[in-house]
Structure formats: C-alpha cells, structure tokens
Amino acid sequence: MKKQTNKTQTGTNVEEVQKQNAAGQYGAEFASETNAAEVKRQNQQSESKKNQPANNKQSR
C-alpha cells in the first residue's frame, strides 16, 4: 500500500485542512457568538455553589 504524503491515515487531506485553518473557516463562528462576560459569571456562580456546604445531606 503506497502512502500518500498529503493525507492522514484516515484519509483527511492535510493541505485542505491547513488551507481552511489559514482562512479561518473553522471555529471563528463559535468564538464570535460567545459572550465572555456571561461565561465568567456562570463559572463564578458554579464555583460558589461547589464551595458551599451541602445542606441536603443528613448525617447519622
């Protein structure tokens, strides 16, 4: 079996992926829709909940 230099083992065209990455086709649409301040607020809220003692556990 002859190995193709511009494809991965699974058949992905390396040159095409590099071209798309350079053009910014992947990921940019997700980054532009993310509200960083909202994510930070949600992370802080989650952390504060983790640090609170569990009131719903009963000890015997």
FIKOLZA-1660 file (N, C-alpha, C; in steps of 0.1 Angstrom, whole numbers, plus 5000, padded with zeros to 4 digits):
% residues 60
   i   px   py   pz ch aa at
   1 5008 4988 5000  A  M  N
   1 5000 5000 5000  A  M CA
   1 5009 5012 5000  A  M  C
   2 5007 5021 4990  A  K  N
   2 5015 5033 4989  A  K CA
   2 5010 5044 4998  A  K  C
   3 5018 5050 5006  A  K  N
   3 5014 5060 5015  A  K CA
   3 5013 5074 5007  A  K  C
   4 5002 5080 5009  A  Q  N
   4 5000 5094 5003  A  Q CA
   4 5005 5104 5013  A  Q  C
   5 5014 5113 5008  A  T  N
   5 5020 5122 5018  A  T CA
   5 5011 5134 5022  A  T  C
   6 5000 5137 5014  A  N  N
   6 4992 5148 5018  A  N CA
   6 4979 5144 5025  A  N  C
   7 4978 5131 5029  A  K  N
   7 4966 5126 5036  A  K CA
   7 4970 5119 5049  A  K  C
   8 4961 5120 5059  A  T  N
   8 4963 5113 5071  A  T CA
   8 4959 5098 5069  A  T  C
   9 4961 5090 5079  A  Q  N
   9 4958 5076 5079  A  Q CA
   9 4943 5074 5076  A  Q  C
  10 4935 5083 5081  A  T  N
  10 4920 5082 5079  A  T CA
  10 4915 5089 5067  A  T  C
  11 4924 5094 5059  A  G  N
  11 4921 5100 5046  A  G CA
  11 4918 5115 5046  A  G  C
  12 4921 5122 5056  A  T  N
  12 4920 5136 5057  A  T CA
  12 4930 5143 5048  A  T  C
  13 4926 5152 5040  A  N  N
  13 4935 5159 5032  A  N CA
  13 4942 5170 5040  A  N  C
  14 4955 5168 5043  A  V  N
  14 4962 5177 5052  A  V CA
  14 4963 5191 5046  A  V  C
  15 4966 5192 5033  A  E  N
  15 4967 5205 5027  A  E CA
  15 4954 5213 5027  A  E  C
  16 4943 5206 5025  A  E  N
  16 4930 5213 5026  A  E CA
  16 4927 5218 5039  A  E  C
  17 4930 5210 5050  A  V  N
  17 4928 5215 5064  A  V CA
  17 4936 5227 5067  A  V  C
  18 4949 5226 5063  A  Q  N
  18 4958 5238 5065  A  Q CA
  18 4953 5250 5058  A  Q  C
  19 4948 5249 5046  A  K  N
  19 4942 5260 5039  A  K CA
  19 4930 5266 5046  A  K  C
  20 4921 5257 5050  A  Q  N
  20 4909 5262 5057  A  Q CA
  20 4912 5268 5071  A  Q  C
  21 4922 5263 5078  A  N  N
  21 4926 5269 5090  A  N CA
  21 4932 5283 5088  A  N  C
  22 4940 5284 5078  A  A  N
  22 4946 5297 5074  A  A CA
  22 4936 5307 5071  A  A  C
  23 4925 5302 5064  A  A  N
  23 4914 5311 5060  A  A CA
  23 4905 5314 5072  A  A  C
  24 4906 5307 5083  A  G  N
  24 4898 5309 5095  A  G CA
  24 4884 5304 5093  A  G  C
  25 4882 5293 5085  A  Q  N
  25 4868 5288 5083  A  Q CA
  25 4862 5281 5094  A  Q  C
  26 4871 5275 5103  A  Y  N
  26 4866 5267 5114  A  Y CA
  26 4868 5274 5127  A  Y  C
  27 4858 5274 5135  A  G  N
  27 4859 5280 5149  A  G CA
  27 4856 5294 5150  A  G  C
  28 4857 5302 5140  A  A  N
  28 4855 5316 5141  A  A CA
  28 4840 5319 5144  A  A  C
  29 4831 5312 5138  A  E  N
  29 4817 5315 5140  A  E CA
  29 4813 5312 5155  A  E  C
  30 4820 5302 5161  A  F  N
  30 4817 5299 5175  A  F CA
  30 4822 5310 5185  A  F  C
  31 4835 5314 5182  A  A  N
  31 4841 5324 5190  A  A CA
  31 4834 5337 5190  A  A  C
  32 4828 5341 5179  A  S  N
  32 4822 5354 5177  A  S CA
  32 4808 5354 5185  A  S  C
  33 4802 5342 5187  A  E  N
  33 4789 5341 5194  A  E CA
  33 4791 5340 5209  A  E  C
  34 4803 5338 5214  A  T  N
  34 4805 5335 5228  A  T CA
  34 4806 5349 5236  A  T  C
  35 4798 5350 5246  A  N  N
  35 4798 5362 5255  A  N CA
  35 4807 5358 5266  A  N  C
  36 4820 5364 5266  A  A  N
  36 4830 5360 5276  A  A CA
  36 4825 5364 5290  A  A  C
  37 4819 5376 5291  A  A  N
  37 4815 5381 5305  A  A CA
  37 4804 5371 5310  A  A  C
  38 4795 5366 5302  A  E  N
  38 4785 5357 5307  A  E CA
  38 4791 5344 5311  A  E  C
  39 4801 5339 5303  A  V  N
  39 4807 5326 5307  A  V CA
  39 4814 5328 5320  A  V  C
  40 4822 5339 5322  A  K  N
  40 4828 5341 5335  A  K CA
  40 4819 5342 5347  A  K  C
  41 4807 5348 5345  A  R  N
  41 4797 5349 5355  A  R CA
  41 4792 5335 5359  A  R  C
  42 4789 5327 5349  A  Q  N
  42 4784 5314 5351  A  Q CA
  42 4794 5305 5358  A  Q  C
  43 4807 5307 5354  A  N  N
  43 4818 5299 5361  A  N CA
  43 4819 5303 5376  A  N  C
  44 4818 5316 5378  A  Q  N
  44 4819 5321 5392  A  Q CA
  44 4807 5315 5400  A  Q  C
  45 4795 5315 5394  A  Q  N
  45 4783 5310 5401  A  Q CA
  45 4785 5295 5404  A  Q  C
  46 4790 5288 5395  A  S  N
  46 4792 5274 5396  A  S CA
  46 4802 5271 5408  A  S  C
  47 4813 5279 5408  A  E  N
  47 4824 5277 5418  A  E CA
  47 4818 5280 5432  A  E  C
  48 4810 5291 5433  A  S  N
  48 4805 5294 5446  A  S CA
  48 4795 5283 5451  A  S  C
  49 4788 5277 5442  A  K  N
  49 4779 5266 5446  A  K CA
  49 4787 5254 5451  A  K  C
  50 4798 5251 5444  A  K  N
  50 4807 5240 5448  A  K CA
  50 4813 5242 5462  A  K  C
  51 4816 5254 5465  A  N  N
  51 4822 5257 5478  A  N CA
  51 4813 5258 5490  A  N  C
  52 4800 5258 5487  A  Q  N
  52 4790 5259 5498  A  Q CA
  52 4789 5245 5504  A  Q  C
  53 4787 5244 5518  A  P  N
  53 4784 5231 5524  A  P CA
  53 4771 5225 5519  A  P  C
  54 4771 5212 5518  A  A  N
  54 4759 5206 5513  A  A CA
  54 4749 5205 5524  A  A  C
  55 4737 5212 5523  A  N  N
  55 4727 5212 5533  A  N CA
  55 4717 5201 5532  A  N  C
  56 4717 5194 5521  A  N  N
  56 4708 5184 5519  A  N CA
  56 4712 5170 5523  A  N  C
  57 4724 5169 5528  A  K  N
  57 4729 5156 5533  A  K CA
  57 4727 5155 5548  A  K  C
  58 4722 5143 5552  A  Q  N
  58 4719 5141 5566  A  Q CA
  58 4729 5132 5572  A  Q  C
  59 4735 5135 5584  A  S  N
  59 4745 5126 5590  A  S CA
  59 4738 5119 5601  A  S  C
  60 4742 5107 5603  A  R  N
  60 4736 5099 5614  A  R CA
  60 4747 5095 5624  A  R  C
% end
